[in-house]
Amino acid sequence: MKKLLLFFLGVSVLLQAQNKSITLEDIWKKGTFSEDYMNSLNSMKGDYYSLLNYTNEGATVDKYSYETLEKVATIVDTKDLAGITYIQSYQFNNDETKLIVGTNFKKVFRHSFLGTFYVYDLATKTLSLIDNDIQEPTFSPDSKKVAYAKGNNLFVKDFSNKESLVQITNDGKKNEVINGITDWVYEEEFAFVKAFEWSTDSKNIAFLRFDESKVKTFSMDVYGKEKYPTQHVFKYPKAGEVNAKVTLHLYSLATNKTAEVTVGAYEYIPRITWTKDPNIVAVRTLNRHQNNLKLYFVNASTYKSDLILDETDKAYVEINDDLTFLADNSFIWTSEKDGFNHIYHYDKTGKLRNQVTKGSWEVTTYYGYNAKKKEIYYQSVENGSINRGVYSISLKGRNKRLLSNASGTNEASFSNNKNYFINVFSDAKTPSVYTLRNNKGKILKTIKDNQALKEVVATYNLSKKEFSTIRIHGNDLNMYTIKPKNFDARKKYPVLMYQYSGPGSQKVANTWNNPNDYWHQMLAQEGYIIVCIDGRGTGFKGRDFKKSTYLNLVKYETEDQIAVAKELAKRPYVDAKRIGIWGWSFGGHMSTNCLLKGNDVFSTAIAVAPVTTWRFYDTVYTERFLRTPAENPQGYDDNSPLNYPELLKGNYLLVHGTGDDNVHVQNAFRMAEALIQADKQFDWAIYPDKDHGIYGGNTRFHLYTKMTNFIKNNL
């Protein structure tokens, strides 16, 4: 009898342990669901990689073997670096005998920062200061010099010649001229900061010069903790306004002279890359409509430019880093020109040798080329658009091999010689699993499996994320649903829809949870059904699906979300009067638009950091999809909620940070004013000095508490 009682007590305790409820403290304060992850590794020569590791005493850069995953050496330890207690970045020279070590970082924009940088010599164990408050220090290929930017100018420091310093440019000035570093809009939309590159023989530097003197400024009050606020003033070209004038320049170290180089008519230069020929730099240009991408080869001796590729699209051409030069200066390139993103091989004159990958699916990441095996490694959605697999294929497009799990999300980090890679796998049921594999895909070792997290999650009352598709406007849209654990189809439930919806994006993916997933699970515990749909304009289903929203940004995306809500409302277990929607940034624009234009189906919406009119957003992103306001005024205004605030009938929460340098708080203030003048009541929250991510200290916990309470009170 006692044994039976103990058995039932044990079962009771187990059931209680498996039915814990998620709290906001779990998500945003306790780190209950934090994954065990590998620090970003740096592939080295041979079969080695390095990691930056932090200790109680400081930091170390350590060398590891891909073959064994064991540490083989400590490359540098802050205990040996006088005056440095914290390493924030490091990079090797070509022969891995020296390091550039960075510390004291100060944020500029989303990806850019100033810092103090040193050169550390591994043989002599000596540390030499490069400079303070500089950006993007980079070794010359011969390792004798370091080029860097400071105060909007470019410098070269020669460590082989008594650390002599040469200033390449002299006209750099804040908010007027930038040399070698990108302006705000290039950094944000073309995703790069360093706008200078060494030639492979260390004799020349190609760089971009940004004349932003005619670009209009945007200013933000920074409230801080002082009596008077300060102002952050920077150049921000809004849709239809003047961009910085960008020019290409070549600096010769032999002559100490700089020449401006002409590469045809263009608006943007989104990439510069030296080829295998040390005298040839590859330059990509775009017109303002971004539907004509040109690749030029520029001769550094004669300054002559030759047009190698000329790619056009009826909508726009994507910019990426998928350009690899082979020994004969032929090159690998990705393009959507056949309707899906695929890999192509061209000779050095721009003549197509062959299309490497083909099919009604997308290459999502290009990992590189193995010259010895003549193999290309890439990630794609060949096994369904919500999955990611890692593959190898020959340069001629033969012998394709799956190197990773067939389903779920797989991401690879290859060794320099492409003999090994670390695969990170997860799916909706499995937290990240890190495995070491050879280039044939064979698993050699499991590095981390997050089993401890899996056991923690198993004690919580999580619901299954159900993947499906829904037929809307002639398209099968990817969808996931999270229902309450004790779901009863005979009852009626409120529904909260979540989306982002931006061009080429994806939210419905077979991958492990992020913080929003846990928040959604928490709401499901409270009796809400969570639904997410990737509508028209989102990614990984081909060019036509993604670019169907061209010139009508947010129109079709909104129509899809409204149509989905109406379909959900027909389901017997859905309370048709309690359907809400929320989103952040582009998703905030969408949730606002859906509540207004879909006021017959949506009763509640939350918009975090939303765009409310594309007239307020930057040139590069906005004009890529809409062209300019002068050319397409209807595309801008027909779907701006500023123009129809009177349509608001439901419950609306508007959230923004005053320090958002991306989607300016101006968007929220103008939306609030429009609603006020339309005599529409709404809720809102303004977070002082917080940027587009709205985080820092207790901020995220406060924000999600507010959003949770709003949903509980209104949906």
C-alpha positions as CSV (number, residue, x, y, z in Angstrom):
1,M,0.0,0.0,0.0
2,K,2.9,2.4,0.9
3,K,4.7,1.6,-2.3
4,L,1.5,2.3,-4.3
5,L,1.0,5.6,-2.5
6,L,4.7,6.6,-3.2
7,F,4.2,5.7,-6.8
8,F,1.1,8.0,-7.1
9,L,3.0,10.8,-5.3
10,G,5.9,10.4,-7.7
11,V,3.6,10.6,-10.7
12,S,1.9,13.7,-9.2
13,V,5.2,15.4,-8.7
14,L,6.3,14.5,-12.2
15,L,3.1,15.9,-13.7
16,Q,3.4,19.1,-11.7
17,A,7.1,19.4,-12.9
18,Q,5.9,19.0,-16.5
19,N,3.2,21.7,-16.2
20,K,5.1,24.7,-15.1
21,S,3.9,27.9,-16.6
22,I,6.2,30.3,-18.5
23,T,6.6,33.7,-17.0
24,L,8.0,37.0,-18.3
25,E,10.7,36.6,-15.7
26,D,11.7,33.3,-17.3
27,I,12.1,35.0,-20.7
28,W,13.6,38.4,-19.9
29,K,15.2,38.1,-16.4
30,K,16.2,34.6,-15.4
31,G,17.5,33.4,-18.7
32,T,15.6,30.1,-18.1
33,F,15.6,29.3,-21.8
34,S,19.1,30.4,-22.8
35,E,20.9,28.1,-25.2
36,D,24.4,26.8,-24.8
37,Y,26.2,28.0,-27.9
38,M,29.6,28.2,-29.4
39,N,31.3,31.5,-29.6
40,S,31.8,32.7,-33.2
41,L,34.9,30.9,-34.5
42,N,37.5,32.2,-36.8
43,S,38.8,29.7,-39.3
44,M,42.6,29.6,-39.5
45,K,45.1,28.1,-41.9
46,G,45.1,24.3,-42.1
47,D,42.5,22.5,-40.0
48,Y,42.4,24.9,-37.1
49,Y,40.2,27.6,-35.7
50,S,40.4,30.2,-33.0
51,L,37.9,31.4,-30.3
52,L,37.8,34.4,-28.1
53,N,37.2,33.2,-24.6
54,Y,36.5,35.2,-21.5
55,T,37.8,34.4,-18.0
56,N,37.6,35.9,-14.5
57,E,41.0,37.4,-15.1
58,G,40.4,38.8,-18.6
59,A,40.3,37.1,-22.0
60,T,42.2,34.7,-24.2
61,V,42.3,34.0,-27.9
62,D,42.8,30.2,-28.2
63,K,43.6,27.9,-31.1
64,Y,41.7,24.6,-31.6
65,S,41.9,21.6,-33.9
66,Y,39.0,20.9,-36.2
67,E,39.9,17.3,-36.2
68,T,39.8,16.8,-32.4
69,L,38.1,20.1,-31.3
70,E,40.8,20.2,-28.6
71,K,42.6,23.4,-27.7
72,V,46.2,23.2,-29.0
73,A,47.5,26.6,-27.9
74,T,46.7,29.9,-26.3
75,I,47.5,32.6,-28.9
76,V,47.2,35.6,-26.6
77,D,46.2,36.2,-23.0
78,T,45.2,39.6,-21.6
79,K,47.5,38.8,-18.6
80,D,50.4,39.4,-21.0
81,L,48.9,42.6,-22.5
82,A,49.8,45.6,-20.4
83,G,46.9,48.0,-20.1
84,I,44.3,45.7,-21.8
85,T,41.9,43.7,-19.6
86,Y,39.1,43.1,-22.2
87,I,39.4,42.0,-25.8
88,Q,36.3,42.9,-27.9
89,S,37.6,41.8,-31.3
90,Y,40.7,40.3,-33.0
91,Q,41.8,39.6,-36.5
92,F,44.9,37.8,-37.9
93,N,47.2,38.9,-40.6
94,N,47.6,36.6,-43.7
95,D,50.3,34.3,-42.2
96,E,48.8,34.4,-38.7
97,T,51.9,35.8,-37.0
98,K,50.2,38.9,-35.8
99,L,46.8,40.0,-34.5
100,I,44.9,43.3,-34.5
101,V,43.3,43.5,-31.0
102,G,40.4,45.8,-30.3
103,T,39.0,47.2,-27.1
104,N,37.1,50.3,-25.7
105,F,34.4,50.1,-28.3
106,K,31.9,53.0,-28.7
107,K,28.8,52.5,-30.8
108,V,28.2,54.7,-33.8
109,F,25.3,53.1,-35.6
110,R,23.9,49.5,-35.7
111,H,27.0,47.8,-37.0
112,S,29.7,50.5,-36.7
113,F,31.8,51.5,-33.7
114,L,35.0,53.4,-32.7
115,G,37.7,51.6,-30.7
116,T,41.2,51.4,-29.5
117,F,43.3,48.9,-31.5
118,Y,46.7,47.4,-31.2
119,V,49.0,45.1,-33.2
120,Y,50.2,42.1,-31.2
121,D,53.2,40.2,-32.6
122,L,53.0,36.5,-31.6
123,A,56.7,35.8,-32.0
124,T,58.0,38.7,-29.9
125,K,54.9,39.0,-27.7
126,T,55.0,42.8,-28.2
127,L,52.0,45.1,-28.3
128,S,52.0,48.3,-30.5
129,L,49.2,50.9,-30.5
130,I,47.6,51.6,-33.8
131,D,45.5,54.5,-32.6
132,N,42.5,55.4,-30.5
133,D,38.9,56.1,-31.7
134,I,39.4,54.5,-35.0
135,Q,37.4,52.2,-37.3
136,E,38.0,49.1,-39.3
137,P,41.8,48.6,-39.0
138,T,43.0,46.1,-41.6
139,F,46.3,44.4,-42.3
140,S,47.9,44.8,-45.7
141,P,48.3,41.3,-47.3
142,D,52.1,41.5,-46.8
143,S,51.4,42.2,-43.0
144,K,53.7,45.2,-42.9
145,K,51.0,47.9,-42.7
146,V,47.6,48.6,-41.3
147,A,45.0,50.9,-42.9
148,Y,42.2,52.4,-40.9
149,A,39.7,55.3,-40.7
150,K,39.7,58.1,-38.2
151,G,37.7,61.3,-38.2
152,N,36.3,60.5,-41.6
153,N,39.8,60.2,-43.1
154,L,42.0,57.2,-44.1
155,F,45.4,56.4,-42.7
156,V,48.2,53.8,-43.3
157,K,50.6,52.9,-40.5
158,D,53.7,51.1,-41.5
159,F,55.0,48.8,-38.8
160,S,58.0,47.8,-40.8
161,N,59.3,51.4,-41.0
162,K,59.4,52.7,-37.4
163,E,55.6,52.9,-37.4
164,S,55.5,55.7,-39.9
165,L,52.1,57.2,-40.5
166,V,50.6,58.4,-43.8
167,Q,47.3,60.2,-44.0
168,I,45.7,59.3,-47.3
169,T,42.8,61.8,-47.2
170,N,42.5,65.2,-45.6
171,D,39.0,66.4,-46.5
172,G,37.0,64.2,-44.0
173,K,34.5,66.1,-41.9
174,K,31.5,65.0,-39.8
175,N,28.2,65.3,-41.7
176,E,30.1,66.4,-44.9
177,V,32.7,64.0,-46.2
178,I,33.5,60.4,-45.3
179,N,36.4,58.5,-46.6
180,G,36.7,54.7,-46.4
181,I,33.7,54.2,-44.1
182,T,30.1,54.0,-45.3
183,D,27.3,56.5,-44.5
184,W,24.2,55.6,-42.4
185,V,22.1,54.3,-45.3
186,Y,24.9,52.2,-46.8
187,E,25.6,50.6,-43.4
188,E,21.9,49.9,-42.8
189,E,20.8,48.8,-46.2
190,F,23.9,47.5,-48.1
191,A,25.1,45.9,-44.8
192,F,28.8,47.0,-44.8
193,V,30.9,49.5,-42.9
194,K,34.4,49.2,-44.3
195,A,34.5,51.0,-47.6
196,F,38.2,50.4,-48.4
197,E,40.1,47.3,-49.6
198,W,43.8,46.4,-50.0
199,S,45.0,45.0,-53.3
200,T,46.4,41.5,-53.0
201,D,50.0,42.8,-53.6
202,S,49.6,45.5,-50.9
203,K,50.5,48.2,-53.4
204,N,47.1,49.9,-53.7
205,I,44.0,50.7,-51.7
206,A,40.6,51.1,-53.3
207,F,38.1,53.2,-51.3
208,L,34.8,55.0,-51.5
209,R,34.3,58.7,-50.7
210,F,30.9,59.9,-49.5
211,D,30.1,63.5,-50.1
212,E,27.0,63.9,-47.9
213,S,27.1,67.7,-47.7
214,K,23.8,68.0,-49.6
215,V,22.1,65.2,-47.7
216,K,19.5,66.5,-45.2
217,T,20.1,65.9,-41.5
218,F,17.9,64.2,-39.0
219,S,18.2,65.1,-35.3
220,M,17.2,63.3,-32.2
221,D,17.1,64.6,-28.6
222,V,19.1,62.5,-26.3
223,Y,17.6,62.9,-22.8
224,G,20.2,61.0,-20.7
225,K,20.5,62.0,-17.1
226,E,21.7,65.6,-17.3
227,K,19.7,68.8,-16.8
228,Y,19.6,69.6,-20.6
229,P,19.3,67.1,-23.4
230,T,21.8,66.9,-26.2
231,Q,21.1,66.3,-29.8
232,H,22.3,63.5,-32.1
233,V,22.5,65.0,-35.6
234,F,23.3,62.8,-38.6
235,K,22.7,62.6,-42.3
236,Y,19.7,60.5,-43.3
237,P,18.4,60.5,-46.9
238,K,14.7,59.9,-46.8
239,A,12.8,58.5,-49.8
240,G,13.0,60.8,-52.8
241,E,15.7,63.0,-51.2
242,V,19.3,63.6,-52.2
243,N,21.8,60.8,-51.5
244,A,25.4,61.2,-50.7
245,K,27.5,61.4,-53.9
246,V,29.7,58.3,-53.8
247,T,32.9,58.1,-55.8
248,L,35.6,55.4,-56.2
249,H,39.2,56.2,-55.6
250,L,42.5,54.4,-55.9
251,Y,45.5,55.2,-53.7
252,S,49.0,54.1,-54.7
253,L,51.4,53.5,-51.9
254,A,54.3,53.8,-54.3
255,T,53.5,57.3,-55.4
256,N,51.4,58.4,-52.4
257,K,48.8,59.7,-54.9
258,T,45.1,59.2,-55.1
259,A,43.0,59.1,-58.3
260,E,39.3,59.2,-58.7
261,V,38.1,56.4,-61.1
262,T,35.0,56.6,-63.4
263,V,32.8,53.6,-63.7
264,G,29.9,54.7,-65.8
265,A,26.6,56.2,-64.6
266,Y,25.3,55.0,-61.3
267,E,23.7,56.1,-58.0
268,Y,25.3,53.5,-55.6
269,I,28.5,51.6,-55.3
270,P,27.4,48.8,-53.0
271,R,30.6,46.6,-53.2
272,I,34.3,46.8,-54.1
273,T,36.4,43.6,-54.2
274,W,40.0,43.0,-55.4
275,T,40.2,40.0,-57.8
276,K,43.0,37.4,-57.9
277,D,44.8,39.7,-60.3
278,P,46.4,42.3,-57.9
279,N,46.0,45.0,-60.6
280,I,42.2,44.5,-61.0
281,V,39.5,45.6,-58.6
282,A,35.9,44.5,-59.1
283,V,33.3,47.3,-58.6
284,R,29.6,46.8,-58.5
285,T,27.3,49.7,-59.3
286,L,23.5,50.2,-59.1
287,N,21.2,52.8,-60.6
288,R,18.8,54.6,-58.3
289,H,15.9,52.3,-59.1
290,Q,18.2,49.4,-58.1
291,N,17.0,47.3,-61.1
292,N,20.3,47.5,-63.0
293,L,23.4,46.0,-61.4
294,K,26.7,46.3,-63.2
295,L,30.1,44.6,-62.4
296,Y,33.2,46.4,-63.7
297,F,36.8,45.4,-63.6
298,V,39.0,48.4,-63.0
299,N,42.7,48.5,-63.9
300,A,44.7,50.1,-61.0
301,S,47.5,51.2,-63.3
302,T,45.5,52.7,-66.2
303,Y,42.2,53.4,-64.3
304,K,40.4,51.9,-67.3
305,S,37.1,50.2,-66.4
306,D,35.6,47.3,-68.3
307,L,32.0,46.2,-68.0
308,I,31.9,42.5,-67.2
309,L,28.3,41.8,-66.2
310,D,25.1,43.8,-66.7
311,E,22.1,42.4,-64.8
312,T,18.6,43.8,-64.9
313,D,15.3,43.0,-63.3
314,K,11.8,44.4,-63.8
315,A,11.7,45.1,-60.0
316,Y,15.1,45.2,-58.3
317,V,18.4,43.3,-58.1
318,E,19.6,42.0,-54.7
319,I,23.0,42.9,-53.3
320,N,25.1,40.3,-51.4
321,D,28.6,39.1,-50.8
322,D,28.4,36.0,-53.1
323,L,31.3,36.8,-55.3
324,T,34.4,34.5,-55.3
325,F,37.3,34.7,-57.7
326,L,39.1,31.6,-58.8
327,A,42.8,31.3,-59.7
328,D,42.1,32.1,-63.4
329,N,40.0,35.2,-62.3
330,S,36.8,33.5,-63.3
331,F,34.2,34.0,-60.7
332,I,31.3,32.5,-58.8
333,W,28.1,34.6,-58.5
334,T,24.5,34.3,-57.4
335,S,21.5,35.6,-59.2
336,E,17.7,35.4,-59.4
337,K,17.7,35.7,-63.1
338,D,16.0,32.4,-63.8
339,G,13.3,33.1,-61.2
340,F,15.1,31.5,-58.2
341,N,18.3,32.5,-56.5
342,H,21.1,30.2,-57.9
343,I,24.8,29.9,-58.3
344,Y,26.6,30.7,-61.6
345,H,30.2,30.4,-62.8
346,Y,31.5,33.1,-65.2
347,D,34.9,33.4,-66.9
348,K,37.0,36.6,-66.4
349,T,35.4,38.3,-69.3
350,G,31.9,37.8,-68.0
351,K,31.0,35.0,-70.3
352,L,28.8,32.4,-68.6
353,R,30.5,29.0,-68.2
354,N,27.6,27.3,-66.5
355,Q,24.7,27.5,-64.1
356,V,25.8,25.5,-61.1
357,T,22.5,25.0,-59.3
358,K,19.0,24.8,-60.8
359,G,15.5,24.1,-59.6
360,S,12.4,25.6,-58.2
361,W,14.1,26.4,-54.9
362,E,16.4,29.0,-53.5
363,V,20.1,29.0,-52.6
364,T,20.0,30.9,-49.3
365,T,23.7,31.0,-48.3
366,Y,26.8,30.6,-50.4
367,Y,29.6,29.1,-48.1
368,G,32.6,29.0,-50.5
369,Y,34.6,27.0,-53.0
370,N,37.1,24.2,-52.4
371,A,39.7,24.6,-55.1
372,K,41.3,21.2,-54.5
373,K,38.0,19.3,-54.9
374,K,36.4,21.8,-57.3
375,E,33.4,21.8,-55.0
376,I,31.0,24.6,-54.0
377,Y,29.3,24.5,-50.6
378,Y,25.9,26.2,-50.0
379,Q,22.7,26.3,-48.0
380,S,19.3,26.0,-49.6
381,V,15.6,25.3,-49.2
382,E,15.5,22.3,-51.5
383,N,13.7,20.3,-48.8
384,G,10.9,22.9,-48.3
385,S,10.9,26.6,-47.8
386,I,10.7,26.4,-44.0
387,N,13.8,24.2,-43.9
388,R,17.5,24.8,-44.5
389,G,20.0,22.1,-45.7
390,V,23.7,22.3,-46.4
391,Y,24.9,20.9,-49.7
392,S,28.0,20.4,-51.8
393,I,28.1,20.4,-55.6
394,S,30.8,20.3,-58.2
395,L,31.7,23.5,-60.1
396,K,30.1,22.0,-63.1
397,G,26.9,21.4,-61.3
398,R,27.2,17.7,-60.8
399,N,27.4,15.2,-57.8
400,K,25.2,17.2,-55.5
401,R,25.3,15.9,-51.9
402,L,23.3,16.7,-48.8
403,L,25.8,17.3,-46.0
404,S,23.4,18.0,-43.1
405,N,20.1,16.9,-41.6
406,A,17.4,16.8,-44.3
407,S,14.8,18.9,-42.4
408,G,14.9,21.6,-39.8
409,T,17.4,24.5,-40.0
410,N,21.1,23.7,-40.7
411,E,23.8,26.3,-40.8
412,A,27.5,25.6,-41.6
413,S,30.8,27.2,-40.6
414,F,33.6,25.8,-42.8
415,S,37.3,25.5,-42.1
416,N,39.5,27.7,-44.4
417,N,40.5,24.7,-46.5
418,K,36.9,23.4,-46.6
419,N,37.9,20.0,-45.1
420,Y,35.6,20.4,-42.1
421,F,32.6,22.3,-41.0
422,I,30.6,22.8,-37.8
423,N,26.9,22.2,-38.5
424,V,24.3,23.9,-36.3
425,F,21.0,22.1,-36.5
426,S,17.7,22.9,-34.8
427,D,14.0,22.5,-35.5
428,A,10.8,23.4,-33.7
429,K,11.3,20.5,-31.3
430,T,15.1,20.5,-30.9
431,P,17.4,23.2,-29.5
432,S,20.7,23.8,-31.3
433,V,22.9,20.8,-31.8
434,Y,26.5,21.5,-32.9
435,T,28.3,18.8,-34.8
436,L,31.7,18.5,-36.4
437,R,31.5,17.1,-39.9
438,N,33.9,16.4,-42.7
439,N,33.2,17.9,-46.2
440,K,31.3,14.7,-47.1
441,G,28.8,15.4,-44.3
442,K,29.9,12.6,-42.0
443,I,29.4,13.4,-38.3
444,L,32.8,13.2,-36.5
445,K,31.7,14.5,-33.2
446,T,28.8,16.1,-31.3
447,I,30.1,19.3,-29.8
448,K,27.0,20.6,-27.9
449,D,23.5,19.2,-27.9
450,N,21.7,21.5,-25.5
451,Q,20.2,18.5,-23.7
452,A,20.1,20.4,-20.4
453,L,17.8,23.0,-22.1
454,K,15.7,20.3,-23.6
455,E,15.1,18.9,-20.1
456,V,14.3,22.3,-18.7
457,V,11.8,23.0,-21.5
458,A,10.2,19.6,-21.0
459,T,9.1,20.7,-17.5
460,Y,7.1,23.6,-18.9
461,N,3.6,23.6,-20.3
462,L,4.7,24.2,-24.0
463,S,2.4,23.5,-26.9
464,K,3.3,22.0,-30.2
465,K,4.1,24.5,-33.0
466,E,2.0,23.1,-35.9
467,F,3.2,23.9,-39.4
468,S,0.8,24.0,-42.4
469,T,-0.2,26.1,-45.4
470,I,-3.3,28.1,-46.1
471,R,-4.6,28.9,-49.5
472,I,-5.0,32.7,-49.8
473,H,-5.4,34.8,-53.1
474,G,-4.2,31.8,-55.1
475,N,-1.1,31.1,-53.0
476,D,-0.3,28.4,-50.5
477,L,1.1,30.5,-47.6
478,N,3.3,29.0,-45.0
479,M,1.7,29.1,-41.6
480,Y,2.3,27.9,-38.0
481,T,-0.2,27.7,-35.2
482,I,0.3,27.4,-31.4
483,K,-2.8,26.2,-29.5
484,P,-3.3,26.1,-25.8
485,K,-2.0,22.8,-24.3
486,N,-5.5,21.8,-23.2
487,F,-7.1,22.9,-26.5
488,D,-10.7,21.8,-26.9
489,A,-12.2,22.2,-30.4
490,R,-15.7,22.6,-28.9
491,K,-14.6,25.8,-27.2
492,K,-13.9,29.2,-28.7
493,Y,-10.6,30.9,-28.4
494,P,-9.2,34.4,-29.1
495,V,-6.5,34.5,-31.8
496,L,-3.3,36.7,-31.8
497,M,-1.6,36.8,-35.2
498,Y,2.1,37.6,-35.5
499,Q,4.1,38.6,-38.6
500,Y,6.8,40.7,-40.0
501,S,6.0,40.5,-43.7
502,G,8.9,42.5,-45.1
503,P,10.3,41.8,-48.6
504,G,12.3,38.5,-48.6
505,S,11.7,37.9,-44.9
506,Q,10.6,34.7,-43.1
507,K,8.9,34.1,-39.8
508,V,7.4,30.7,-40.4
509,A,10.6,28.6,-40.1
510,N,11.3,25.1,-38.8
511,T,13.8,26.3,-36.2
512,W,14.2,26.5,-32.4
513,N,12.5,29.1,-30.2
514,N,13.5,32.7,-29.9
515,P,12.2,35.0,-27.0
516,N,9.0,35.8,-29.0
517,D,8.2,32.1,-29.3
518,Y,8.3,31.7,-25.6
519,W,6.1,34.8,-25.1
520,H,3.7,33.3,-27.6
521,Q,3.8,30.0,-25.6
522,M,3.1,32.0,-22.5
523,L,0.0,33.6,-24.1
524,A,-1.1,30.1,-25.3
525,Q,-1.0,29.0,-21.7
526,E,-3.4,31.9,-21.0
527,G,-5.9,30.5,-23.6
528,Y,-4.8,32.3,-26.8
529,I,-4.2,30.7,-30.2
530,I,-1.1,32.1,-31.9
531,V,-1.0,32.2,-35.7
532,C,1.8,33.3,-38.0
533,I,1.6,33.6,-41.8
534,D,4.2,34.6,-44.3
535,G,2.2,36.3,-47.0
536,R,3.1,37.6,-50.4
537,G,6.4,39.5,-50.6
538,T,8.2,37.2,-48.1
539,G,11.1,35.1,-49.1
540,F,12.4,31.7,-50.2
541,K,9.6,30.9,-52.6
542,G,11.1,32.4,-55.8
543,R,11.5,35.8,-57.4
544,D,7.9,36.3,-58.5
545,F,6.4,35.6,-55.0
546,K,8.9,37.9,-53.3
547,K,8.6,40.7,-55.8
548,S,4.8,40.6,-56.3
549,T,4.5,43.5,-53.8
550,Y,6.8,45.8,-56.0
551,L,5.4,49.4,-56.2
552,N,2.6,48.5,-53.7
553,L,4.5,47.8,-50.5
554,V,2.2,46.7,-47.6
555,K,-0.9,46.6,-49.9
556,Y,-0.9,42.8,-50.7
557,E,0.8,41.9,-47.5
558,T,-2.1,43.5,-45.6
559,E,-4.7,41.9,-47.8
560,D,-3.2,38.5,-47.1
561,Q,-3.3,39.0,-43.3
562,I,-6.9,40.2,-43.4
563,A,-7.9,37.3,-45.6
564,V,-6.2,34.8,-43.3
565,A,-8.0,36.4,-40.3
566,K,-11.4,36.0,-42.1
567,E,-10.6,32.4,-42.8
568,L,-9.7,31.8,-39.2
569,A,-12.9,33.5,-38.1
570,K,-14.9,30.7,-39.9
571,R,-13.3,28.0,-37.8
572,P,-15.6,26.8,-35.1
573,Y,-13.0,27.1,-32.3
574,V,-12.1,30.7,-33.1
575,D,-13.9,33.6,-31.4
576,A,-14.4,35.8,-34.5
577,K,-14.8,38.9,-32.3
578,R,-11.4,38.5,-30.7
579,I,-8.8,38.4,-33.4
580,G,-5.7,40.5,-32.9
581,I,-2.4,41.1,-34.6
582,W,1.0,42.4,-33.7
583,G,4.4,43.2,-35.2
584,W,7.7,45.1,-34.9
585,S,9.1,47.6,-37.4
586,F,7.8,46.6,-40.9
587,G,5.5,44.3,-38.9
588,G,4.3,47.2,-36.8
589,H,3.3,49.0,-40.0
590,M,1.5,45.9,-41.0
591,S,-0.4,45.4,-37.7
592,T,-1.4,49.1,-37.8
593,N,-2.6,48.8,-41.4
594,C,-4.5,45.5,-40.7
595,L,-6.3,47.0,-37.7
596,L,-7.5,50.0,-39.8
597,K,-8.2,48.4,-43.2
598,G,-9.4,45.2,-41.6
599,N,-11.5,46.8,-38.9
600,D,-14.3,44.3,-39.6
601,V,-12.2,41.4,-38.5
602,F,-9.4,42.7,-36.3
603,S,-10.3,44.0,-32.9
604,T,-6.8,44.6,-31.4
605,A,-3.3,45.4,-32.6
606,I,0.1,46.2,-31.2
607,A,2.6,48.1,-33.3
608,V,6.2,48.3,-32.1
609,A,8.6,50.8,-33.7
610,P,6.4,51.0,-36.8
611,V,6.9,52.8,-40.1
612,T,3.7,54.7,-40.6
613,T,4.6,56.3,-43.9
614,W,7.4,55.2,-46.3
615,R,8.0,58.9,-47.0
616,F,9.8,59.0,-43.7
617,Y,12.1,56.0,-44.4
618,D,15.5,55.9,-46.2
619,T,16.1,56.1,-49.9
620,V,17.9,52.7,-50.5
621,Y,15.4,50.4,-48.8
622,T,12.2,52.3,-49.7
623,E,13.0,53.1,-53.3
624,R,14.1,49.6,-54.0
625,F,10.5,48.5,-53.5
626,L,8.5,51.7,-54.3
627,R,10.7,53.9,-56.5
628,T,10.5,57.6,-55.4
629,P,7.5,59.4,-54.0
630,A,7.4,61.6,-57.1
631,E,7.2,58.6,-59.4
632,N,4.8,56.5,-57.3
633,P,2.8,58.7,-54.9
634,Q,-0.1,56.3,-54.7
635,G,2.3,53.5,-53.7
636,Y,3.3,55.6,-50.7
637,D,0.0,57.1,-49.7
638,D,-2.6,54.5,-50.3
639,N,-1.2,52.3,-47.7
640,S,0.0,54.8,-45.1
641,P,-2.2,54.7,-42.0
642,L,-1.5,58.4,-41.5
643,N,-4.0,58.9,-44.3
644,Y,-7.0,57.0,-42.8
645,P,-6.8,57.2,-39.0
646,E,-10.6,57.5,-38.9
647,L,-10.8,53.8,-39.8
648,L,-9.6,52.8,-36.3
649,K,-12.4,51.0,-34.4
650,G,-10.5,48.5,-32.2
651,N,-7.8,48.6,-29.5
652,Y,-4.5,49.9,-30.5
653,L,-1.1,50.0,-28.7
654,L,1.6,52.1,-30.3
655,V,5.2,51.7,-29.0
656,H,8.4,53.5,-30.0
657,G,11.9,54.4,-28.7
658,T,12.9,58.1,-29.0
659,G,16.5,57.1,-29.8
660,D,15.5,55.0,-32.9
661,D,17.9,56.1,-35.6
662,N,16.4,53.6,-38.1
663,V,12.6,54.0,-37.9
664,H,12.4,57.4,-36.4
665,V,10.0,58.2,-33.5
666,Q,8.6,60.8,-35.9
667,N,6.6,57.9,-37.4
668,A,4.8,57.2,-34.0
669,F,4.3,60.9,-33.2
670,R,2.7,61.6,-36.6
671,M,0.5,58.5,-36.1
672,A,-0.5,59.7,-32.7
673,E,-1.3,63.2,-34.0
674,A,-3.4,61.7,-36.8
675,L,-5.4,59.6,-34.4
676,I,-5.8,62.5,-32.0
677,Q,-7.2,64.7,-34.7
678,A,-9.5,61.9,-35.8
679,D,-10.7,61.7,-32.2
680,K,-9.6,58.1,-31.9
681,Q,-8.6,56.8,-28.5
682,F,-5.5,54.6,-28.3
683,D,-2.7,53.4,-25.9
684,W,0.9,54.2,-26.4
685,A,4.3,53.8,-24.8
686,I,7.4,55.9,-25.5
687,Y,10.8,54.5,-24.3
688,P,13.3,57.4,-23.8
689,D,16.6,57.1,-25.7
690,K,15.9,53.5,-26.7
691,D,16.8,52.5,-30.3
692,H,15.0,50.3,-32.8
693,G,15.5,47.2,-30.6
694,I,14.0,48.9,-27.5
695,Y,16.2,47.1,-25.0
696,G,18.7,47.8,-22.2
697,G,18.3,47.1,-18.4
698,N,14.7,46.4,-17.5
699,T,13.3,47.7,-20.8
700,R,12.4,44.5,-22.6
701,F,10.7,43.1,-19.4
702,H,8.7,46.4,-19.1
703,L,7.7,46.4,-22.7
704,Y,6.5,42.7,-22.8
705,T,4.7,43.3,-19.5
706,K,2.8,46.2,-21.1
707,M,2.1,44.2,-24.2
708,T,0.9,41.2,-22.2
709,N,-1.4,43.3,-20.0
710,F,-2.8,45.1,-23.1
711,I,-3.6,41.7,-24.8
712,K,-5.2,40.3,-21.6
713,N,-7.3,43.5,-21.2
714,N,-8.4,43.9,-24.8
715,L,-8.3,40.6,-26.6
